[in-house]
Amino acid sequence: MRDVMRLDLITIFPDYFAPLGLSLIGKAIADGLLDVTVRDLRDFTHDVHRTVDDTPYGGGAGMVMKPEPWGRALDAILAPDAIDESAADRPVLVIPTPSGEPFRQSVAEELSQKRHLVFACGRYEGIDHRVAVWAADLFDVRELSLGDYVLNGGEVAALAMIEAVVRLLPGVIGNPESLVEESYAGATDGLLEYPVYTKPASWRGLDVPEVLLSGHHGRVDQWRAEQSRELTSQRRPDLLR
Ligand code: JB8
């Protein structure tokens, strides 16, 4: 049995994380599989204006997030724990950023094995780099990118990563067969999924492929494998060796 997974989220927009109370993740929290704390970065400022950004050294457009509030927020997150820098299971600090390593299913699987994940959600042009450097003494720091496009901040990327990780926790998905099926993917290892159909067999003049109605499991598996291969070569040739 695994310990409850602890998730700390640091953001200047705590409301972005309201959806974590819904659906499967909300249920995981209610069932005690997951303990989520959302922290407002501005609570770790000391000035009347609750300033979190400043102009970039070296010039350039936009603003950069100041390191001090991040340092205090991370101190607060670590405070309850006995700190062992060499611990095998160090907390992970995820920093969503377009310049990060790609977030993939393999990364989600790795993160799902950890006890404590902290997401540092930046805004503006990002977080002063010294935060990641300082944190590396205490956390496994992972700068991760959701994909090759630019969001306005790390919150939406964090939500996507959290959903991908939490659904892998034992007990979060009611039917673990769904997980097994997608991990070795039936016939489709590493390829895109084949199209799926349900009743009715004919809808608005469109018929379900007849092989799926045949009850012939061998032919069904073969058809699905072909569909996966064809879809993958059309849409994601990079996935074909
Ligand atoms: C400022 O596109 B993204 C992303 C964009 C961001 C920040 C973090 C992540 C911070 N812009 O994943």
py3Dmol code that shows the C-alpha trace and the ligand (Angstrom):
import py3Dmol

protein = """\
ATOM      1  CA  MET A   1       0.000   0.000   0.000  1.00  0.00           C
ATOM      2  CA  ARG A   2       1.375   3.388  -0.953  1.00  0.00           C
ATOM      3  CA  ASP A   3       1.337   6.441   1.351  1.00  0.00           C
ATOM      4  CA  VAL A   4      -0.981   9.319   0.531  1.00  0.00           C
ATOM      5  CA  MET A   5       0.575  11.441  -2.221  1.00  0.00           C
ATOM      6  CA  ARG A   6       1.223  15.016  -1.132  1.00  0.00           C
ATOM      7  CA  LEU A   7       0.779  17.764  -3.751  1.00  0.00           C
ATOM      8  CA  ASP A   8       1.710  21.398  -3.085  1.00  0.00           C
ATOM      9  CA  LEU A   9       0.912  24.025  -5.717  1.00  0.00           C
ATOM     10  CA  ILE A  10       2.368  27.530  -5.682  1.00  0.00           C
ATOM     11  CA  THR A  11       0.678  30.123  -7.876  1.00  0.00           C
ATOM     12  CA  ILE A  12      -0.517  33.723  -7.999  1.00  0.00           C
ATOM     13  CA  PHE A  13      -3.878  32.352  -9.280  1.00  0.00           C
ATOM     14  CA  PRO A  14      -5.092  29.753  -6.738  1.00  0.00           C
ATOM     15  CA  ASP A  15      -8.535  29.697  -8.428  1.00  0.00           C
ATOM     16  CA  TYR A  16      -7.033  27.879 -11.419  1.00  0.00           C
ATOM     17  CA  PHE A  17      -6.916  24.749  -9.263  1.00  0.00           C
ATOM     18  CA  ALA A  18     -10.606  24.660  -8.312  1.00  0.00           C
ATOM     19  CA  PRO A  19     -11.218  21.817 -10.844  1.00  0.00           C
ATOM     20  CA  LEU A  20      -9.012  19.508  -8.754  1.00  0.00           C
ATOM     21  CA  GLY A  21     -12.076  19.139  -6.521  1.00  0.00           C
ATOM     22  CA  LEU A  22     -14.018  17.508  -9.404  1.00  0.00           C
ATOM     23  CA  SER A  23     -14.328  14.024 -10.851  1.00  0.00           C
ATOM     24  CA  LEU A  24     -11.668  11.372 -10.289  1.00  0.00           C
ATOM     25  CA  ILE A  25      -9.125  13.714  -8.662  1.00  0.00           C
ATOM     26  CA  GLY A  26     -11.754  15.146  -6.293  1.00  0.00           C
ATOM     27  CA  LYS A  27     -12.681  11.569  -5.383  1.00  0.00           C
ATOM     28  CA  ALA A  28      -9.017  10.680  -4.783  1.00  0.00           C
ATOM     29  CA  ILE A  29      -8.754  13.623  -2.367  1.00  0.00           C
ATOM     30  CA  ALA A  30     -11.999  12.659  -0.609  1.00  0.00           C
ATOM     31  CA  ASP A  31     -10.769   9.037  -0.364  1.00  0.00           C
ATOM     32  CA  GLY A  32      -7.507  10.160   1.261  1.00  0.00           C
ATOM     33  CA  LEU A  33      -5.265   9.002  -1.586  1.00  0.00           C
ATOM     34  CA  LEU A  34      -4.158  12.528  -2.298  1.00  0.00           C
ATOM     35  CA  ASP A  35      -3.527  15.600  -0.127  1.00  0.00           C
ATOM     36  CA  VAL A  36      -3.545  18.867  -2.113  1.00  0.00           C
ATOM     37  CA  THR A  37      -2.472  22.274  -0.772  1.00  0.00           C
ATOM     38  CA  VAL A  38      -2.698  25.344  -2.994  1.00  0.00           C
ATOM     39  CA  ARG A  39      -0.557  28.283  -1.850  1.00  0.00           C
ATOM     40  CA  ASP A  40      -0.794  31.878  -3.012  1.00  0.00           C
ATOM     41  CA  LEU A  41       2.717  33.124  -3.817  1.00  0.00           C
ATOM     42  CA  ARG A  42       1.671  36.644  -2.778  1.00  0.00           C
ATOM     43  CA  ASP A  43       1.244  35.399   0.800  1.00  0.00           C
ATOM     44  CA  PHE A  44       5.056  35.037   0.829  1.00  0.00           C
ATOM     45  CA  THR A  45       5.764  38.659  -0.150  1.00  0.00           C
ATOM     46  CA  HIS A  46       6.685  41.287   2.477  1.00  0.00           C
ATOM     47  CA  ASP A  47       5.796  44.557   0.743  1.00  0.00           C
ATOM     48  CA  VAL A  48       2.431  46.343   0.791  1.00  0.00           C
ATOM     49  CA  HIS A  49       1.949  45.796  -2.928  1.00  0.00           C
ATOM     50  CA  ARG A  50       2.635  42.047  -2.612  1.00  0.00           C
ATOM     51  CA  THR A  51       5.092  42.309  -5.517  1.00  0.00           C
ATOM     52  CA  VAL A  52       6.116  39.061  -7.236  1.00  0.00           C
ATOM     53  CA  ASP A  53       7.832  40.423 -10.382  1.00  0.00           C
ATOM     54  CA  ASP A  54      10.568  42.810 -11.446  1.00  0.00           C
ATOM     55  CA  THR A  55      12.399  43.858 -14.618  1.00  0.00           C
ATOM     56  CA  PRO A  56      14.886  41.429 -16.179  1.00  0.00           C
ATOM     57  CA  TYR A  57      18.633  41.932 -15.677  1.00  0.00           C
ATOM     58  CA  GLY A  58      20.192  42.316 -19.108  1.00  0.00           C
ATOM     59  CA  GLY A  59      17.064  44.005 -20.435  1.00  0.00           C
ATOM     60  CA  GLY A  60      14.355  42.682 -22.691  1.00  0.00           C
ATOM     61  CA  ALA A  61      10.596  42.562 -22.788  1.00  0.00           C
ATOM     62  CA  GLY A  62       8.347  41.530 -19.918  1.00  0.00           C
ATOM     63  CA  MET A  63       8.892  40.872 -16.244  1.00  0.00           C
ATOM     64  CA  VAL A  64      10.571  38.093 -14.286  1.00  0.00           C
ATOM     65  CA  MET A  65       9.363  36.537 -11.028  1.00  0.00           C
ATOM     66  CA  LYS A  66      11.469  37.612  -8.044  1.00  0.00           C
ATOM     67  CA  PRO A  67      13.215  34.762  -6.196  1.00  0.00           C
ATOM     68  CA  GLU A  68      12.483  35.759  -2.565  1.00  0.00           C
ATOM     69  CA  PRO A  69       8.741  34.871  -2.417  1.00  0.00           C
ATOM     70  CA  TRP A  70       9.507  31.519  -4.077  1.00  0.00           C
ATOM     71  CA  GLY A  71      12.229  30.819  -1.524  1.00  0.00           C
ATOM     72  CA  ARG A  72       9.899  31.557   1.389  1.00  0.00           C
ATOM     73  CA  ALA A  73       7.053  29.496  -0.117  1.00  0.00           C
ATOM     74  CA  LEU A  74       9.349  26.492  -0.637  1.00  0.00           C
ATOM     75  CA  ASP A  75      10.765  26.887   2.915  1.00  0.00           C
ATOM     76  CA  ALA A  76       7.184  26.776   4.251  1.00  0.00           C
ATOM     77  CA  ILE A  77       6.438  23.624   2.260  1.00  0.00           C
ATOM     78  CA  LEU A  78       9.537  21.842   3.578  1.00  0.00           C
ATOM     79  CA  ALA A  79       9.219  23.075   7.169  1.00  0.00           C
ATOM     80  CA  PRO A  80       7.133  20.170   8.554  1.00  0.00           C
ATOM     81  CA  ASP A  81       9.511  17.530   7.150  1.00  0.00           C
ATOM     82  CA  ALA A  82      12.809  16.333   8.536  1.00  0.00           C
ATOM     83  CA  ILE A  83      15.152  17.355   5.733  1.00  0.00           C
ATOM     84  CA  ASP A  84      17.430  14.647   4.414  1.00  0.00           C
ATOM     85  CA  GLU A  85      19.149  15.947   1.279  1.00  0.00           C
ATOM     86  CA  SER A  86      20.356  12.462   0.376  1.00  0.00           C
ATOM     87  CA  ALA A  87      16.959  10.802   0.841  1.00  0.00           C
ATOM     88  CA  ALA A  88      16.124   8.300  -1.894  1.00  0.00           C
ATOM     89  CA  ASP A  89      12.631   9.753  -2.078  1.00  0.00           C
ATOM     90  CA  ARG A  90      13.314  13.489  -2.169  1.00  0.00           C
ATOM     91  CA  PRO A  91      10.362  15.750  -2.884  1.00  0.00           C
ATOM     92  CA  VAL A  92      10.078  16.681  -6.559  1.00  0.00           C
ATOM     93  CA  LEU A  93       9.846  20.318  -7.609  1.00  0.00           C
ATOM     94  CA  VAL A  94       8.120  20.537 -10.992  1.00  0.00           C
ATOM     95  CA  ILE A  95       8.570  23.835 -12.807  1.00  0.00           C
ATOM     96  CA  PRO A  96       6.361  23.976 -15.907  1.00  0.00           C
ATOM     97  CA  THR A  97       8.152  25.956 -18.621  1.00  0.00           C
ATOM     98  CA  PRO A  98       8.169  25.949 -22.429  1.00  0.00           C
ATOM     99  CA  SER A  99      11.946  25.380 -22.240  1.00  0.00           C
ATOM    100  CA  GLY A 100      11.599  22.242 -20.124  1.00  0.00           C
ATOM    101  CA  GLU A 101      12.135  18.576 -20.902  1.00  0.00           C
ATOM    102  CA  PRO A 102       9.025  17.125 -22.639  1.00  0.00           C
ATOM    103  CA  PHE A 103       6.370  15.833 -20.245  1.00  0.00           C
ATOM    104  CA  ARG A 104       5.538  12.308 -21.433  1.00  0.00           C
ATOM    105  CA  GLN A 105       3.700   9.264 -20.116  1.00  0.00           C
ATOM    106  CA  SER A 106       7.060   7.912 -18.877  1.00  0.00           C
ATOM    107  CA  VAL A 107       7.528  11.086 -16.784  1.00  0.00           C
ATOM    108  CA  ALA A 108       3.969  10.772 -15.429  1.00  0.00           C
ATOM    109  CA  GLU A 109       4.768   7.171 -14.421  1.00  0.00           C
ATOM    110  CA  GLU A 110       7.965   8.266 -12.670  1.00  0.00           C
ATOM    111  CA  LEU A 111       6.206  11.078 -10.789  1.00  0.00           C
ATOM    112  CA  SER A 112       3.357   8.756  -9.762  1.00  0.00           C
ATOM    113  CA  GLN A 113       5.920   6.773  -7.695  1.00  0.00           C
ATOM    114  CA  LYS A 114       6.845   9.814  -5.543  1.00  0.00           C
ATOM    115  CA  ARG A 115       5.369  10.797  -2.200  1.00  0.00           C
ATOM    116  CA  HIS A 116       5.613  14.566  -2.498  1.00  0.00           C
ATOM    117  CA  LEU A 117       5.278  16.734  -5.612  1.00  0.00           C
ATOM    118  CA  VAL A 118       5.511  20.531  -5.583  1.00  0.00           C
ATOM    119  CA  PHE A 119       4.435  22.515  -8.657  1.00  0.00           C
ATOM    120  CA  ALA A 120       5.894  26.011  -9.041  1.00  0.00           C
ATOM    121  CA  CYS A 121       3.616  27.819 -11.476  1.00  0.00           C
ATOM    122  CA  GLY A 122       5.308  30.834 -13.006  1.00  0.00           C
ATOM    123  CA  ARG A 123       3.804  33.759 -14.924  1.00  0.00           C
ATOM    124  CA  TYR A 124       5.282  36.618 -16.988  1.00  0.00           C
ATOM    125  CA  GLU A 125       8.617  35.582 -18.543  1.00  0.00           C
ATOM    126  CA  GLY A 126       9.247  32.940 -15.896  1.00  0.00           C
ATOM    127  CA  ILE A 127      10.968  32.553 -12.513  1.00  0.00           C
ATOM    128  CA  ASP A 128      14.456  33.871 -11.636  1.00  0.00           C
ATOM    129  CA  HIS A 129      16.697  30.902 -12.496  1.00  0.00           C
ATOM    130  CA  ARG A 130      18.367  30.932  -9.071  1.00  0.00           C
ATOM    131  CA  VAL A 131      15.202  29.408  -7.570  1.00  0.00           C
ATOM    132  CA  ALA A 132      15.737  26.174  -9.546  1.00  0.00           C
ATOM    133  CA  VAL A 133      19.453  26.173  -8.708  1.00  0.00           C
ATOM    134  CA  TRP A 134      18.863  26.752  -4.976  1.00  0.00           C
ATOM    135  CA  ALA A 135      16.065  24.173  -4.830  1.00  0.00           C
ATOM    136  CA  ALA A 136      18.237  21.439  -6.366  1.00  0.00           C
ATOM    137  CA  ASP A 137      19.907  20.892  -2.951  1.00  0.00           C
ATOM    138  CA  LEU A 138      16.558  19.890  -1.430  1.00  0.00           C
ATOM    139  CA  PHE A 139      14.341  18.685  -4.283  1.00  0.00           C
ATOM    140  CA  ASP A 140      14.609  16.690  -7.476  1.00  0.00           C
ATOM    141  CA  VAL A 141      13.971  19.667  -9.745  1.00  0.00           C
ATOM    142  CA  ARG A 142      12.189  18.892 -13.019  1.00  0.00           C
ATOM    143  CA  GLU A 143      11.664  21.705 -15.520  1.00  0.00           C
ATOM    144  CA  LEU A 144       8.953  20.223 -17.743  1.00  0.00           C
ATOM    145  CA  SER A 145       7.209  21.326 -20.915  1.00  0.00           C
ATOM    146  CA  LEU A 146       3.692  20.224 -21.782  1.00  0.00           C
ATOM    147  CA  GLY A 147       4.320  20.696 -25.496  1.00  0.00           C
ATOM    148  CA  ASP A 148       5.675  22.994 -28.157  1.00  0.00           C
ATOM    149  CA  TYR A 149       3.372  25.940 -27.635  1.00  0.00           C
ATOM    150  CA  VAL A 150       3.269  28.819 -25.166  1.00  0.00           C
ATOM    151  CA  LEU A 151       0.708  29.258 -22.396  1.00  0.00           C
ATOM    152  CA  ASN A 152       0.312  32.360 -20.228  1.00  0.00           C
ATOM    153  CA  GLY A 153       1.667  30.599 -17.160  1.00  0.00           C
ATOM    154  CA  GLY A 154       2.377  27.264 -15.551  1.00  0.00           C
ATOM    155  CA  GLU A 155      -1.065  26.634 -14.039  1.00  0.00           C
ATOM    156  CA  VAL A 156      -2.767  24.926 -16.993  1.00  0.00           C
ATOM    157  CA  ALA A 157       0.345  22.847 -17.659  1.00  0.00           C
ATOM    158  CA  ALA A 158       0.432  21.815 -13.976  1.00  0.00           C
ATOM    159  CA  LEU A 159      -3.247  20.767 -14.103  1.00  0.00           C
ATOM    160  CA  ALA A 160      -2.596  18.557 -17.117  1.00  0.00           C
ATOM    161  CA  MET A 161       0.479  16.970 -15.530  1.00  0.00           C
ATOM    162  CA  ILE A 162      -1.345  16.397 -12.239  1.00  0.00           C
ATOM    163  CA  GLU A 163      -4.221  14.652 -14.013  1.00  0.00           C
ATOM    164  CA  ALA A 164      -1.792  12.411 -15.919  1.00  0.00           C
ATOM    165  CA  VAL A 165       0.021  11.498 -12.671  1.00  0.00           C
ATOM    166  CA  VAL A 166      -2.900  11.101 -10.275  1.00  0.00           C
ATOM    167  CA  ARG A 167      -4.878   8.742 -12.515  1.00  0.00           C
ATOM    168  CA  LEU A 168      -1.939   6.314 -12.214  1.00  0.00           C
ATOM    169  CA  LEU A 169      -2.211   6.105  -8.411  1.00  0.00           C
ATOM    170  CA  PRO A 170      -3.586   2.796  -7.148  1.00  0.00           C
ATOM    171  CA  GLY A 171      -7.291   3.167  -6.382  1.00  0.00           C
ATOM    172  CA  VAL A 172      -7.891   6.340  -8.401  1.00  0.00           C
ATOM    173  CA  ILE A 173      -9.273   4.620 -11.499  1.00  0.00           C
ATOM    174  CA  GLY A 174     -12.077   2.248 -10.650  1.00  0.00           C
ATOM    175  CA  ASN A 175     -11.205  -0.226 -13.370  1.00  0.00           C
ATOM    176  CA  PRO A 176      -7.423  -0.816 -13.461  1.00  0.00           C
ATOM    177  CA  GLU A 177      -7.959  -2.821 -16.685  1.00  0.00           C
ATOM    178  CA  SER A 178      -8.296   0.522 -18.488  1.00  0.00           C
ATOM    179  CA  LEU A 179      -4.746   1.330 -17.332  1.00  0.00           C
ATOM    180  CA  VAL A 180      -3.306  -2.056 -18.307  1.00  0.00           C
ATOM    181  CA  GLU A 181      -4.992  -1.833 -21.696  1.00  0.00           C
ATOM    182  CA  GLU A 182      -3.503   1.573 -22.496  1.00  0.00           C
ATOM    183  CA  SER A 183      -0.044   0.831 -21.094  1.00  0.00           C
ATOM    184  CA  TYR A 184       0.658  -2.098 -23.382  1.00  0.00           C
ATOM    185  CA  ALA A 185      -2.149  -0.750 -25.529  1.00  0.00           C
ATOM    186  CA  GLY A 186      -3.806  -3.974 -26.666  1.00  0.00           C
ATOM    187  CA  ALA A 187      -2.296  -4.456 -30.115  1.00  0.00           C
ATOM    188  CA  THR A 188      -0.923  -0.938 -30.377  1.00  0.00           C
ATOM    189  CA  ASP A 189       2.291  -0.676 -28.337  1.00  0.00           C
ATOM    190  CA  GLY A 190       3.470   2.913 -28.555  1.00  0.00           C
ATOM    191  CA  LEU A 191       1.130   3.674 -31.457  1.00  0.00           C
ATOM    192  CA  LEU A 192      -2.034   5.766 -31.604  1.00  0.00           C
ATOM    193  CA  GLU A 193      -5.281   4.139 -30.523  1.00  0.00           C
ATOM    194  CA  TYR A 194      -7.640   2.711 -33.140  1.00  0.00           C
ATOM    195  CA  PRO A 195     -11.104   4.326 -33.562  1.00  0.00           C
ATOM    196  CA  VAL A 196     -13.863   3.102 -31.263  1.00  0.00           C
ATOM    197  CA  TYR A 197     -17.629   2.663 -31.776  1.00  0.00           C
ATOM    198  CA  THR A 198     -20.744   1.843 -29.774  1.00  0.00           C
ATOM    199  CA  LYS A 199     -24.488   1.396 -30.404  1.00  0.00           C
ATOM    200  CA  PRO A 200     -26.346   2.024 -32.631  1.00  0.00           C
ATOM    201  CA  ALA A 201     -24.689  -0.003 -35.409  1.00  0.00           C
ATOM    202  CA  SER A 202     -26.037   2.508 -37.957  1.00  0.00           C
ATOM    203  CA  TRP A 203     -26.245   6.236 -37.206  1.00  0.00           C
ATOM    204  CA  ARG A 204     -27.103   9.071 -39.631  1.00  0.00           C
ATOM    205  CA  GLY A 205     -26.175   6.837 -42.548  1.00  0.00           C
ATOM    206  CA  LEU A 206     -22.819   5.817 -41.023  1.00  0.00           C
ATOM    207  CA  ASP A 207     -22.252   2.137 -40.249  1.00  0.00           C
ATOM    208  CA  VAL A 208     -19.891   0.629 -37.706  1.00  0.00           C
ATOM    209  CA  PRO A 209     -17.184  -1.325 -39.592  1.00  0.00           C
ATOM    210  CA  GLU A 210     -18.640  -4.769 -40.121  1.00  0.00           C
ATOM    211  CA  VAL A 211     -15.584  -6.606 -38.758  1.00  0.00           C
ATOM    212  CA  LEU A 212     -16.447  -5.242 -35.275  1.00  0.00           C
ATOM    213  CA  LEU A 213     -19.922  -6.838 -35.468  1.00  0.00           C
ATOM    214  CA  SER A 214     -18.516 -10.189 -36.600  1.00  0.00           C
ATOM    215  CA  GLY A 215     -17.645 -11.539 -33.143  1.00  0.00           C
ATOM    216  CA  HIS A 216     -14.393 -12.809 -34.681  1.00  0.00           C
ATOM    217  CA  HIS A 217     -11.772 -11.702 -32.095  1.00  0.00           C
ATOM    218  CA  GLY A 218      -8.806 -12.549 -34.293  1.00  0.00           C
ATOM    219  CA  ARG A 219     -10.076 -10.398 -37.162  1.00  0.00           C
ATOM    220  CA  VAL A 220     -11.032  -7.593 -34.739  1.00  0.00           C
ATOM    221  CA  ASP A 221      -7.495  -7.519 -33.267  1.00  0.00           C
ATOM    222  CA  GLN A 222      -5.974  -7.511 -36.733  1.00  0.00           C
ATOM    223  CA  TRP A 223      -8.262  -4.671 -37.927  1.00  0.00           C
ATOM    224  CA  ARG A 224      -7.447  -2.583 -34.868  1.00  0.00           C
ATOM    225  CA  ALA A 225      -3.696  -3.135 -35.327  1.00  0.00           C
ATOM    226  CA  GLU A 226      -3.978  -1.991 -38.970  1.00  0.00           C
ATOM    227  CA  GLN A 227      -5.968   1.081 -37.989  1.00  0.00           C
ATOM    228  CA  SER A 228      -3.399   1.979 -35.321  1.00  0.00           C
ATOM    229  CA  ARG A 229      -0.530   1.641 -37.757  1.00  0.00           C
ATOM    230  CA  GLU A 230      -2.295   3.695 -40.460  1.00  0.00           C
ATOM    231  CA  LEU A 231      -3.373   6.477 -38.065  1.00  0.00           C
ATOM    232  CA  THR A 232       0.119   6.649 -36.605  1.00  0.00           C
ATOM    233  CA  SER A 233       1.800   6.918 -39.995  1.00  0.00           C
ATOM    234  CA  GLN A 234      -0.645   9.696 -40.999  1.00  0.00           C
ATOM    235  CA  ARG A 235      -0.576  11.747 -37.811  1.00  0.00           C
ATOM    236  CA  ARG A 236       2.537  10.792 -35.847  1.00  0.00           C
ATOM    237  CA  PRO A 237       5.160   9.309 -38.158  1.00  0.00           C
ATOM    238  CA  ASP A 238       7.704  10.206 -35.437  1.00  0.00           C
ATOM    239  CA  LEU A 239       6.291   7.335 -33.342  1.00  0.00           C
ATOM    240  CA  LEU A 240       7.158   4.723 -35.983  1.00  0.00           C
ATOM    241  CA  ARG A 241      10.690   3.394 -35.582  1.00  0.00           C
TER     242      ARG A 241
END
"""
ligand_1 = """\
12
JB8
C 5.283 31.946 -17.941
O 3.673 27.156 -21.994
B 3.979 26.785 -20.700
C 4.374 27.855 -19.681
C 4.346 29.202 -20.032
C 4.744 30.123 -19.077
C 5.142 29.730 -17.818
C 5.165 28.394 -17.477
C 4.771 27.455 -18.428
C 5.475 30.879 -17.107
N 4.846 31.490 -19.128
O 4.007 25.459 -20.340
"""
view = py3Dmol.view(width=600, height=400)
view.addModel(protein, "pdb")
view.setStyle({"model": 0}, {"cartoon": {"style": "trace"}})
view.addModel(ligand_1, "xyz")
view.setStyle({"model": 1}, {"stick": {}})
view.zoomTo()
view.show()
